[in-house]
Structure formats: structure tokens, C-alpha cells
Amino acid sequence: MLSEPTSLLDRPRPSSPAPPLDWLTLADAFEVACLVRCTPPPAAAGRRLDAGPYRGGIAEFNREDAAHRMRQLLRRLDLPVEHELSTGGLRRRYELHRLSVPGEHRSAYANLLTAGWRQGRRELLGGPVPGASTARRLWRPRLAASAWRAALLAGGRHVRRHCLGIRLADRDLAAVLVRGAALLDVPAVLRPGSGCFLVSVPNGEHRARITESARLG
């Protein structure tokens, strides 16, 4: 009879959830997660790699400014990254920037981006919180700007006379952009496309507000 409480105490306890990220770390990790979600899985030996949402610590960009921004964010998060540049094409040259986190840091990278994405997505998709703190009221629009900055850098641009659009394969990120635009007082429309989702904002003052909010200070 006396051994039963002891055996109960000996059972492994479920791990407690990780504490939420501080706002500054959250903004950086969330933006990296959005950058990665804007891109297709990297290719290797003629096939696409898909090792979960963060692709084994590898991301590929066809724009130098997107790769530079991700390197900057990872440095601030104390995560090392290697940058390889490949060029190709004849009449139309192209560049491919491949960023990879060293193997011994990939677990920390995946954990940080997973936490950043979940927490940032929850902040943006959740409704207004009665009695929200000053920090929350300040940082929610900053998270929205981070998501749009990533999309403008790494998403597929769809520019028309009447609107600025971003093509995305990730439905969750598309929803985050729509909600983020609302937090920035900009109307955004989400439409399904051919194998993608298109998020667009009207030209004029609304487009200017989005691009100004996403600009690096």
C-alpha cells in the first residue's frame, strides 16, 4: 500500500510548455519563419526536400535582399548561418542564395522558429484582448509589419495597375497577411489562385501604408 504513492511519483511528468518569447525575440523569429514560408522547399539532386516547415535549416531565395535580411535576423538570434551563391542562365541571368544553419544548431533553429511562428500567428489572428497591455498594443502592428516585410522580400510579386499582390503557397501565412494588413489599417483581399493564394492590397494610399510599415527603420 505504501509503495503506490512512490510509484506515482516515479512516473515521468509531462514537460511544461516553453515560456513565451520576449517581444523583440518574437518579432525576429516570426519574421524568419515568414521568410522561410514564402519559399518553396529547397531542391537536392533534382528533387524537393521537405523536412517539415523549416526544411532542415535550409532556405533558398532568388533575391539578395531577402537572403541578407534572413542572415541579419539569424545573427540577432545568435544562430550561425552559411551563405552560398549560385548563378546560372544565359540570356536571362539568375541568382540563387542558399542559406543553411550548421547541423549542431538546427534543433535550436527549428524550435525557435516554431515558437516564433505559433506565438506570432496567435497574436495576429486572435481578436482584440480587453485590457491588453501597452506592449501588446505596440507590438501587434510590428508583428504585422514583420510578416509583410518578409512577404515583400521573398514572396511572389503580383503587381497590377490597381493593386499590389503577393503569391504564396502557404495558406496560414496568407491569412496572417490579411489580418496583419487590417492591423495596419489597410484592406487586403485573399483569393485562391492556380496552386497558390493571392493576397492583394489596393494601390495608392493603402499600398503606400503597407510598404512604409514594412520598411526597415
SULZIWO-V790146 format. One record per residue. N is the residue number from 1. RES is the residue in one small letter. PHI is phi in whole degrees, 0 to 359 (NA if undefined). D_CENTER is the distance of its C-alpha to the mean C-alpha in Angstrom with 1 decimal. Layout:
n:N res:RES phi:PHI d_center:D_CENTER
n:N res:RES phi:PHI d_center:D_CENTER
This chain:
n:1 res:m phi:NA d_center:54.0
n:2 res:l phi:283 d_center:52.8
n:3 res:s phi:281 d_center:50.5
n:4 res:e phi:296 d_center:48.2
n:5 res:p phi:302 d_center:46.4
n:6 res:t phi:297 d_center:46.0
n:7 res:s phi:294 d_center:44.4
n:8 res:l phi:293 d_center:42.0
n:9 res:l phi:292 d_center:41.0
n:10 res:d phi:283 d_center:40.6
n:11 res:r phi:292 d_center:38.0
n:12 res:p phi:295 d_center:34.4
n:13 res:r phi:271 d_center:32.4
n:14 res:p phi:297 d_center:28.9
n:15 res:s phi:294 d_center:26.4
n:16 res:s phi:285 d_center:25.3
n:17 res:p phi:297 d_center:21.6
n:18 res:a phi:294 d_center:19.7
n:19 res:p phi:294 d_center:19.9
n:20 res:p phi:296 d_center:17.0
n:21 res:l phi:288 d_center:15.2
n:22 res:d phi:293 d_center:16.7
n:23 res:w phi:298 d_center:15.1
n:24 res:l phi:293 d_center:14.7
n:25 res:t phi:296 d_center:13.1
n:26 res:l phi:301 d_center:10.8
n:27 res:a phi:300 d_center:9.6
n:28 res:d phi:291 d_center:9.1
n:29 res:a phi:294 d_center:7.5
n:30 res:f phi:295 d_center:5.1
n:31 res:e phi:294 d_center:4.4
n:32 res:v phi:299 d_center:4.8
n:33 res:a phi:300 d_center:2.9
n:34 res:c phi:293 d_center:1.3
n:35 res:l phi:302 d_center:4.6
n:36 res:v phi:295 d_center:5.8
n:37 res:r phi:291 d_center:5.7
n:38 res:c phi:284 d_center:7.4
n:39 res:t phi:252 d_center:10.1
n:40 res:p phi:287 d_center:12.9
n:41 res:p phi:302 d_center:14.1
n:42 res:p phi:294 d_center:16.1
n:43 res:a phi:260 d_center:19.8
n:44 res:a phi:210 d_center:22.7
n:45 res:a phi:55 d_center:26.4
n:46 res:g phi:78 d_center:25.9
n:47 res:r phi:228 d_center:23.6
n:48 res:r phi:274 d_center:19.9
n:49 res:l phi:273 d_center:18.6
n:50 res:d phi:216 d_center:16.6
n:51 res:a phi:252 d_center:16.4
n:52 res:g phi:88 d_center:14.0
n:53 res:p phi:295 d_center:10.3
n:54 res:y phi:245 d_center:10.0
n:55 res:r phi:50 d_center:13.2
n:56 res:g phi:63 d_center:15.4
n:57 res:g phi:81 d_center:13.6
n:58 res:i phi:239 d_center:13.8
n:59 res:a phi:220 d_center:11.8
n:60 res:e phi:236 d_center:13.8
n:61 res:f phi:230 d_center:13.6
n:62 res:n phi:259 d_center:16.6
n:63 res:r phi:232 d_center:16.2
n:64 res:e phi:295 d_center:17.2
n:65 res:d phi:293 d_center:15.4
n:66 res:a phi:293 d_center:11.9
n:67 res:a phi:296 d_center:13.2
n:68 res:h phi:298 d_center:14.9
n:69 res:r phi:296 d_center:12.0
n:70 res:m phi:294 d_center:10.2
n:71 res:r phi:300 d_center:13.7
n:72 res:q phi:299 d_center:14.2
n:73 res:l phi:293 d_center:11.4
n:74 res:l phi:294 d_center:12.5
n:75 res:r phi:299 d_center:16.0
n:76 res:r phi:294 d_center:15.5
n:77 res:l phi:270 d_center:14.3
n:78 res:d phi:62 d_center:17.4
n:79 res:l phi:243 d_center:16.0
n:80 res:p phi:288 d_center:18.0
n:81 res:v phi:212 d_center:16.8
n:82 res:e phi:255 d_center:19.1
n:83 res:h phi:239 d_center:18.9
n:84 res:e phi:245 d_center:21.0
n:85 res:l phi:244 d_center:21.9
n:86 res:s phi:239 d_center:23.7
n:87 res:t phi:234 d_center:25.6
n:88 res:g phi:197 d_center:27.5
n:89 res:g phi:89 d_center:29.2
n:90 res:l phi:250 d_center:32.6
n:91 res:r phi:289 d_center:33.1
n:92 res:r phi:246 d_center:29.3
n:93 res:r phi:283 d_center:27.6
n:94 res:y phi:219 d_center:24.0
n:95 res:e phi:238 d_center:21.8
n:96 res:l phi:233 d_center:19.4
n:97 res:h phi:258 d_center:17.4
n:98 res:r phi:249 d_center:16.7
n:99 res:l phi:254 d_center:15.0
n:100 res:s phi:222 d_center:16.1
n:101 res:v phi:273 d_center:16.2
n:102 res:p phi:306 d_center:19.8
n:103 res:g phi:307 d_center:20.9
n:104 res:e phi:289 d_center:22.0
n:105 res:h phi:251 d_center:18.7
n:106 res:r phi:290 d_center:16.5
n:107 res:s phi:294 d_center:17.2
n:108 res:a phi:296 d_center:16.1
n:109 res:y phi:299 d_center:12.9
n:110 res:a phi:295 d_center:12.2
n:111 res:n phi:295 d_center:13.5
n:112 res:l phi:293 d_center:11.6
n:113 res:l phi:290 d_center:8.1
n:114 res:t phi:298 d_center:9.7
n:115 res:a phi:295 d_center:11.2
n:116 res:g phi:297 d_center:8.4
n:117 res:w phi:294 d_center:6.5
n:118 res:r phi:298 d_center:10.2
n:119 res:q phi:290 d_center:11.4
n:120 res:g phi:294 d_center:9.0
n:121 res:r phi:298 d_center:9.4
n:122 res:r phi:297 d_center:13.0
n:123 res:e phi:296 d_center:13.6
n:124 res:l phi:278 d_center:12.5
n:125 res:l phi:276 d_center:14.2
n:126 res:g phi:288 d_center:17.2
n:127 res:g phi:285 d_center:20.2
n:128 res:p phi:302 d_center:21.8
n:129 res:v phi:261 d_center:23.1
n:130 res:p phi:303 d_center:26.8
n:131 res:g phi:70 d_center:27.7
n:132 res:a phi:300 d_center:24.1
n:133 res:s phi:291 d_center:24.2
n:134 res:t phi:300 d_center:24.1
n:135 res:a phi:299 d_center:21.0
n:136 res:r phi:294 d_center:19.1
n:137 res:r phi:296 d_center:20.4
n:138 res:l phi:283 d_center:19.4
n:139 res:w phi:274 d_center:15.8
n:140 res:r phi:300 d_center:14.6
n:141 res:p phi:297 d_center:15.0
n:142 res:r phi:292 d_center:13.3
n:143 res:l phi:294 d_center:10.1
n:144 res:a phi:300 d_center:10.7
n:145 res:a phi:296 d_center:11.3
n:146 res:s phi:298 d_center:8.1
n:147 res:a phi:297 d_center:6.3
n:148 res:w phi:290 d_center:9.3
n:149 res:r phi:298 d_center:9.6
n:150 res:a phi:299 d_center:6.7
n:151 res:a phi:294 d_center:8.4
n:152 res:l phi:291 d_center:11.7
n:153 res:l phi:280 d_center:11.3
n:154 res:a phi:242 d_center:10.1
n:155 res:g phi:280 d_center:10.8
n:156 res:g phi:278 d_center:14.4
n:157 res:r phi:291 d_center:16.5
n:158 res:h phi:225 d_center:19.2
n:159 res:v phi:261 d_center:21.6
n:160 res:r phi:232 d_center:24.8
n:161 res:r phi:301 d_center:27.6
n:162 res:h phi:258 d_center:26.6
n:163 res:c phi:202 d_center:22.8
n:164 res:l phi:247 d_center:19.5
n:165 res:g phi:236 d_center:17.4
n:166 res:i phi:234 d_center:14.1
n:167 res:r phi:269 d_center:14.5
n:168 res:l phi:221 d_center:11.9
n:169 res:a phi:268 d_center:12.8
n:170 res:d phi:265 d_center:10.4
n:171 res:r phi:297 d_center:12.4
n:172 res:d phi:297 d_center:10.3
n:173 res:l phi:294 d_center:7.6
n:174 res:a phi:300 d_center:10.9
n:175 res:a phi:296 d_center:12.3
n:176 res:v phi:298 d_center:9.8
n:177 res:l phi:295 d_center:10.5
n:178 res:v phi:297 d_center:14.1
n:179 res:r phi:293 d_center:14.3
n:180 res:g phi:296 d_center:12.6
n:181 res:a phi:299 d_center:15.2
n:182 res:a phi:299 d_center:17.9
n:183 res:l phi:294 d_center:17.1
n:184 res:l phi:264 d_center:17.6
n:185 res:d phi:63 d_center:20.8
n:186 res:v phi:233 d_center:19.9
n:187 res:p phi:284 d_center:20.7
n:188 res:a phi:229 d_center:18.4
n:189 res:v phi:240 d_center:19.5
n:190 res:l phi:249 d_center:17.8
n:191 res:r phi:231 d_center:20.0
n:192 res:p phi:288 d_center:20.1
n:193 res:g phi:243 d_center:20.8
n:194 res:s phi:280 d_center:22.2
n:195 res:g phi:72 d_center:19.8
n:196 res:c phi:204 d_center:16.8
n:197 res:f phi:238 d_center:15.9
n:198 res:l phi:244 d_center:16.6
n:199 res:v phi:254 d_center:15.4
n:200 res:s phi:227 d_center:17.9
n:201 res:v phi:233 d_center:19.3
n:202 res:p phi:294 d_center:23.0
n:203 res:n phi:291 d_center:24.2
n:204 res:g phi:91 d_center:26.1
n:205 res:e phi:296 d_center:25.3
n:206 res:h phi:290 d_center:22.2
n:207 res:r phi:297 d_center:20.6
n:208 res:a phi:298 d_center:21.8
n:209 res:r phi:292 d_center:20.3
n:210 res:i phi:296 d_center:16.7
n:211 res:t phi:293 d_center:17.1
n:212 res:e phi:292 d_center:18.9
n:213 res:s phi:295 d_center:16.4
n:214 res:a phi:278 d_center:13.5
n:215 res:r phi:292 d_center:16.1
n:216 res:l phi:286 d_center:16.0
n:217 res:g phi:273 d_center:18.9
